[in-house]
């Protein structure tokens, strides 16, 4: 019979640190591409911006992960930033635009 505590651990909701660990493992294995990096960083960034994450070490690890991506795959980080900015600009409300009516 399986240990119940191990099963609970297996099916628990992953924390921000778990996601950061996965990102680092994928980066070390050179399995990170723009789509994976963008998706994971968006999820991690959103969770860090929530009030429930009060652990400052998670913010530090996030910065370290981004720096590691910049160091090892700067082209991927550049594309992630461009996609992130393009998505943000596309979602800006009309009143925030530059005033040019299309």
Sine and cosine of phi, psi and omega as CSV:
sin_phi,cos_phi,sin_psi,cos_psi,sin_omega,cos_omega
0.00,0.00,0.72,-0.69,-0.04,-1.00
-0.95,0.32,0.54,-0.84,0.05,-1.00
-0.93,0.36,0.83,-0.55,-0.07,-1.00
-0.88,0.48,-0.60,0.80,-0.01,-1.00
-0.91,0.42,-0.56,0.83,0.05,-1.00
-0.92,0.38,-0.63,0.77,0.04,-1.00
-0.91,0.41,-0.66,0.75,0.04,-1.00
-0.89,0.46,-0.65,0.76,0.02,-1.00
-0.90,0.44,-0.63,0.78,-0.03,-1.00
-0.91,0.42,-0.59,0.81,-0.08,-1.00
-0.98,-0.20,0.19,0.98,0.01,-1.00
-0.97,0.25,0.33,-0.94,0.05,-1.00
-0.96,0.29,0.77,-0.64,-0.03,-1.00
-0.93,0.38,0.61,-0.79,0.02,-1.00
-1.00,0.06,0.10,-1.00,0.07,-1.00
-0.86,0.51,-0.66,0.75,0.01,-1.00
-0.90,0.43,-0.58,0.81,0.08,-1.00
-0.88,0.47,-0.68,0.74,0.00,-1.00
-0.93,0.37,-0.62,0.79,0.07,-1.00
-0.91,0.42,-0.64,0.77,0.06,-1.00
-0.88,0.48,-0.71,0.70,0.01,-1.00
-0.88,0.48,-0.68,0.73,0.02,-1.00
-0.86,0.51,-0.71,0.70,0.00,-1.00
-0.90,0.43,-0.62,0.78,0.04,-1.00
-0.90,0.43,-0.71,0.70,0.02,-1.00
-0.90,0.43,-0.62,0.78,0.03,-1.00
-0.91,0.42,-0.70,0.71,0.01,-1.00
-0.90,0.44,-0.55,0.84,0.00,-1.00
-1.00,0.07,0.04,1.00,-0.03,-1.00
0.84,0.54,0.65,0.76,0.01,-1.00
-0.96,-0.28,0.18,0.98,-0.02,-1.00
-1.00,-0.02,0.78,-0.63,0.19,-0.98
-0.83,-0.56,0.00,-1.00,-0.08,-1.00
-0.87,0.49,-0.69,0.72,-0.05,-1.00
-0.90,0.44,-0.71,0.70,0.00,-1.00
-0.92,0.40,-0.72,0.70,-0.01,-1.00
-0.88,0.48,-0.72,0.70,-0.01,-1.00
-0.89,0.46,-0.73,0.69,-0.01,-1.00
-0.88,0.47,-0.74,0.67,-0.04,-1.00
-0.92,0.39,-0.68,0.73,-0.02,-1.00
-0.92,0.40,-0.57,0.82,0.06,-1.00
-0.90,0.44,-0.70,0.71,0.00,-1.00
-0.90,0.45,-0.73,0.68,-0.02,-1.00
-0.90,0.44,-0.70,0.71,0.00,-1.00
-0.87,0.49,-0.68,0.73,0.00,-1.00
-0.89,0.45,-0.69,0.72,0.01,-1.00
-0.91,0.41,-0.59,0.80,0.03,-1.00
-0.92,0.38,-0.50,0.86,-0.03,-1.00
-0.98,0.22,-0.22,0.97,0.04,-1.00
-0.97,0.24,0.47,-0.89,-0.02,-1.00
-0.90,0.44,-0.43,0.90,-0.12,-0.99
-0.95,0.32,-0.26,0.97,0.04,-1.00
-1.00,-0.08,0.98,-0.22,-0.04,-1.00
-0.94,-0.34,0.00,1.00,-0.03,-1.00
-0.99,0.14,0.93,-0.37,-0.03,-1.00
-0.91,0.42,-0.43,0.90,0.00,-1.00
-0.91,0.41,-0.46,0.89,0.03,-1.00
-0.92,0.40,-0.64,0.77,0.05,-1.00
-0.90,0.44,-0.65,0.76,0.01,-1.00
-0.90,0.43,-0.69,0.72,0.01,-1.00
-0.90,0.43,-0.61,0.80,0.04,-1.00
-0.87,0.48,-0.72,0.69,0.03,-1.00
-0.88,0.47,-0.63,0.77,0.02,-1.00
-0.91,0.41,-0.62,0.79,0.03,-1.00
-0.91,0.42,-0.70,0.71,0.02,-1.00
-0.90,0.44,-0.65,0.76,0.03,-1.00
-0.91,0.42,-0.64,0.77,0.04,-1.00
-0.90,0.44,-0.63,0.77,0.06,-1.00
-0.90,0.44,-0.67,0.74,0.03,-1.00
-0.88,0.48,-0.66,0.75,-0.06,-1.00
-0.95,0.32,-0.69,0.73,-0.11,-0.99
-1.00,-0.01,-0.53,0.85,-0.04,-1.00
-0.61,-0.80,0.92,0.39,-0.08,-1.00
-0.88,0.48,-0.53,0.85,0.03,-1.00
-0.90,0.43,-0.62,0.79,0.04,-1.00
-0.92,0.40,-0.70,0.72,0.01,-1.00
-0.89,0.46,-0.66,0.75,0.00,-1.00
-0.87,0.50,-0.70,0.72,0.02,-1.00
-0.93,0.37,-0.58,0.81,0.06,-1.00
-0.89,0.46,-0.72,0.69,0.00,-1.00
-0.89,0.46,-0.68,0.73,0.02,-1.00
-0.89,0.46,-0.69,0.72,0.02,-1.00
-0.91,0.41,-0.66,0.75,0.01,-1.00
-0.88,0.48,-0.73,0.68,0.00,-1.00
-0.91,0.41,-0.64,0.77,0.02,-1.00
-0.90,0.44,-0.64,0.77,0.03,-1.00
-0.91,0.40,-0.65,0.76,0.00,-1.00
-0.92,0.40,-0.67,0.74,0.00,-1.00
-0.91,0.42,-0.63,0.78,0.01,-1.00
-0.90,0.43,-0.44,0.90,-0.04,-1.00
-0.99,-0.11,-0.03,1.00,0.03,-1.00
-0.89,0.46,0.68,-0.74,0.02,-1.00
-0.90,0.43,0.42,-0.91,-0.06,-1.00
-0.84,0.54,-0.61,0.79,-0.03,-1.00
-0.93,0.38,-0.26,0.97,-0.01,-1.00
-1.00,-0.04,-0.06,1.00,-0.04,-1.00
-0.93,0.36,0.06,-1.00,-0.07,-1.00
-0.97,0.23,0.09,1.00,0.07,-1.00
1.00,-0.06,-0.05,1.00,0.02,-1.00
-0.99,0.10,0.83,-0.56,0.01,-1.00
-1.00,0.05,0.75,-0.66,0.00,-1.00
-0.99,-0.17,0.00,0.00,0.00,0.00
